Amino acid sequence: MTVADDLQTVRDFVRYGLSRLTAAKVVFGHGTTTALDEAVFMVLESLHLPVDELEPWLDARLTRAERERLVDLFERRCTGREPAAYLLGRSYIRGIPFRSDARAIVPRSFIGELLAGDLFGADGVGLLPDAAGVRHVLDLCTGSGCLAILAALVYPEAAVDAVDLSTEALSLAQENVAEHGMEERVSLYQGDLFAPLPARRYDLIITNPPYVDAEAVATLPAEYRHEPMLAFAGGPDGLDIVRRILAEAPARLAPTGGLVCEIGTGREILEEEYPHLPFLWLDTEDSEGEVFWLSAKDLRVR
Ligand SMILES: C[S@@+](CC[C@H](N)C(=O)[O-])C[C@H]1O[C@@H](n2cnc3c(N)ncnc32)[C@H](O)[C@@H]1O
């Protein structure tokens, strides 16, 4: 008899996963924030069931192959500490699916929630003066391409450029762009921030750059060590790349455009260093003061 013989239903596996994840003290933060949410995600995703709908399947029985695979997945999650998104090859932002593996950081940017909400919606209830007129969007530091694809979904009229330094991340982004049928809308560029881009001004620049400070990088939990370090390391205080973006964005923004940037915990440092910039902090369900908005006017774009 093995563990897989004792467990039969989806309910059994969610309970088992919850117990294993809790006992092993795994760290969350790659799309889920609790052991229960992670157990539900792992069970439903491994069975190719909708990940936001547990109730209808609770008493469904699994085949032997499904049971053995799930026991193995929980084992690997607990002992190897690999993020669940990598083990399953999938992650979601607000129900939108993305391929996920170690070529790029697991999608979890707060900007995803903002884009999927109505803050920047094409209904005009947004910060941008004319949301319907957004024609050119730039996603700097695109990783898996998740934010670029979300932007293309939110702004159906927009062409989206997306940049990353990592060729590996871009190969995953390319697969995500293809899976969403966005090849005509999302263009990927390899290089350092704005350097590889065509001469163009953007109505919206979104960016979730590396912003983890050196001390935090040195003590990242095991789960995060499966992800590319290039996605985290933001220099001594985490803000090296954010400063470069603030310096270079004005030359790339259209006069009516704006910049949305995720920065982690560096709010106080930025406000002190740039007292002339009226940062507007955009809070989300799970974050406060970690994403700012600056309009082109705020950045004195002419
Ligand atoms: C925090 S990850 C964000 C990925 C993606 N936007 C997301 O939200 O899931 C930061 C990304 O920036 C990329 N990166 C780091 N330095 C860069 C640079 N100088 N120019 C362009 N991309 C860079 C990393 O390869 C990584 O994919």
The ligand as an SDF file (V2000), in Angstrom:
LIG
                    3D

 27 29  0  0  0  0  0  0  0  0999 V2000
   10.8630   41.0620  -11.5640 C   0  0  0  0  0  0  0  0  0  0  0  0
   11.0990   40.3210  -13.1580 S   0  0  0  0  0  0  0  0  0  0  0  0
    9.5670   40.7950  -13.9150 C   0  0  0  0  0  0  0  0  0  0  0  0
    9.1190   39.8840  -15.0160 C   0  0  0  0  0  0  0  0  0  0  0  0
    7.6860   40.1310  -15.4970 C   0  0  0  0  0  0  0  0  0  0  0  0
    7.4770   41.4970  -15.9480 N   0  0  0  0  0  0  0  0  0  0  0  0
    6.7080   39.7900  -14.4070 C   0  0  0  0  0  0  0  0  0  0  0  0
    6.1020   40.7130  -13.8310 O   0  0  0  0  0  0  0  0  0  0  0  0
    6.5240   38.5960  -14.1220 O   0  0  0  0  0  0  0  0  0  0  0  0
   12.3000   41.4120  -13.8540 C   0  0  0  0  0  0  0  0  0  0  0  0
   12.7780   41.0720  -15.2470 C   0  0  0  0  0  0  0  0  0  0  0  0
   13.7240   42.0830  -15.6430 O   0  0  0  0  0  0  0  0  0  0  0  0
   14.7270   41.5080  -16.4480 C   0  0  0  0  0  0  0  0  0  0  0  0
   15.8740   42.4290  -16.4370 N   0  0  0  0  0  0  0  0  0  0  0  0
   16.8260   42.5790  -15.4690 C   0  0  0  0  0  0  0  0  0  0  0  0
   17.6690   43.5760  -15.7890 N   0  0  0  0  0  0  0  0  0  0  0  0
   17.2580   44.0810  -16.9840 C   0  0  0  0  0  0  0  0  0  0  0  0
   17.7180   45.1250  -17.8360 C   0  0  0  0  0  0  0  0  0  0  0  0
   18.7850   45.8690  -17.5130 N   0  0  0  0  0  0  0  0  0  0  0  0
   17.0590   45.3680  -18.9910 N   0  0  0  0  0  0  0  0  0  0  0  0
   15.9710   44.6200  -19.3240 C   0  0  0  0  0  0  0  0  0  0  0  0
   15.4740   43.6130  -18.5640 N   0  0  0  0  0  0  0  0  0  0  0  0
   16.1030   43.3420  -17.4020 C   0  0  0  0  0  0  0  0  0  0  0  0
   14.9480   40.1440  -15.8180 C   0  0  0  0  0  0  0  0  0  0  0  0
   15.5200   39.2490  -16.7440 O   0  0  0  0  0  0  0  0  0  0  0  0
   13.5180   39.7550  -15.4150 C   0  0  0  0  0  0  0  0  0  0  0  0
   12.8970   38.9890  -16.4120 O   0  0  0  0  0  0  0  0  0  0  0  0
  1  2  1  0
  2  3  1  0
  2 10  1  0
  3  4  1  0
  4  5  1  0
  5  6  1  0
  5  7  1  0
  7  8  2  0
  7  9  1  0
 10 11  1  0
 11 12  1  0
 11 26  1  0
 12 13  1  0
 13 14  1  0
 13 24  1  0
 14 15  1  0
 14 23  1  0
 15 16  2  0
 16 17  1  0
 17 18  1  0
 17 23  2  0
 18 19  1  0
 18 20  2  0
 20 21  1  0
 21 22  2  0
 22 23  1  0
 24 25  1  0
 24 26  1  0
 26 27  1  0
M  CHG  2   2   1   9  -1
M  END
$$$$
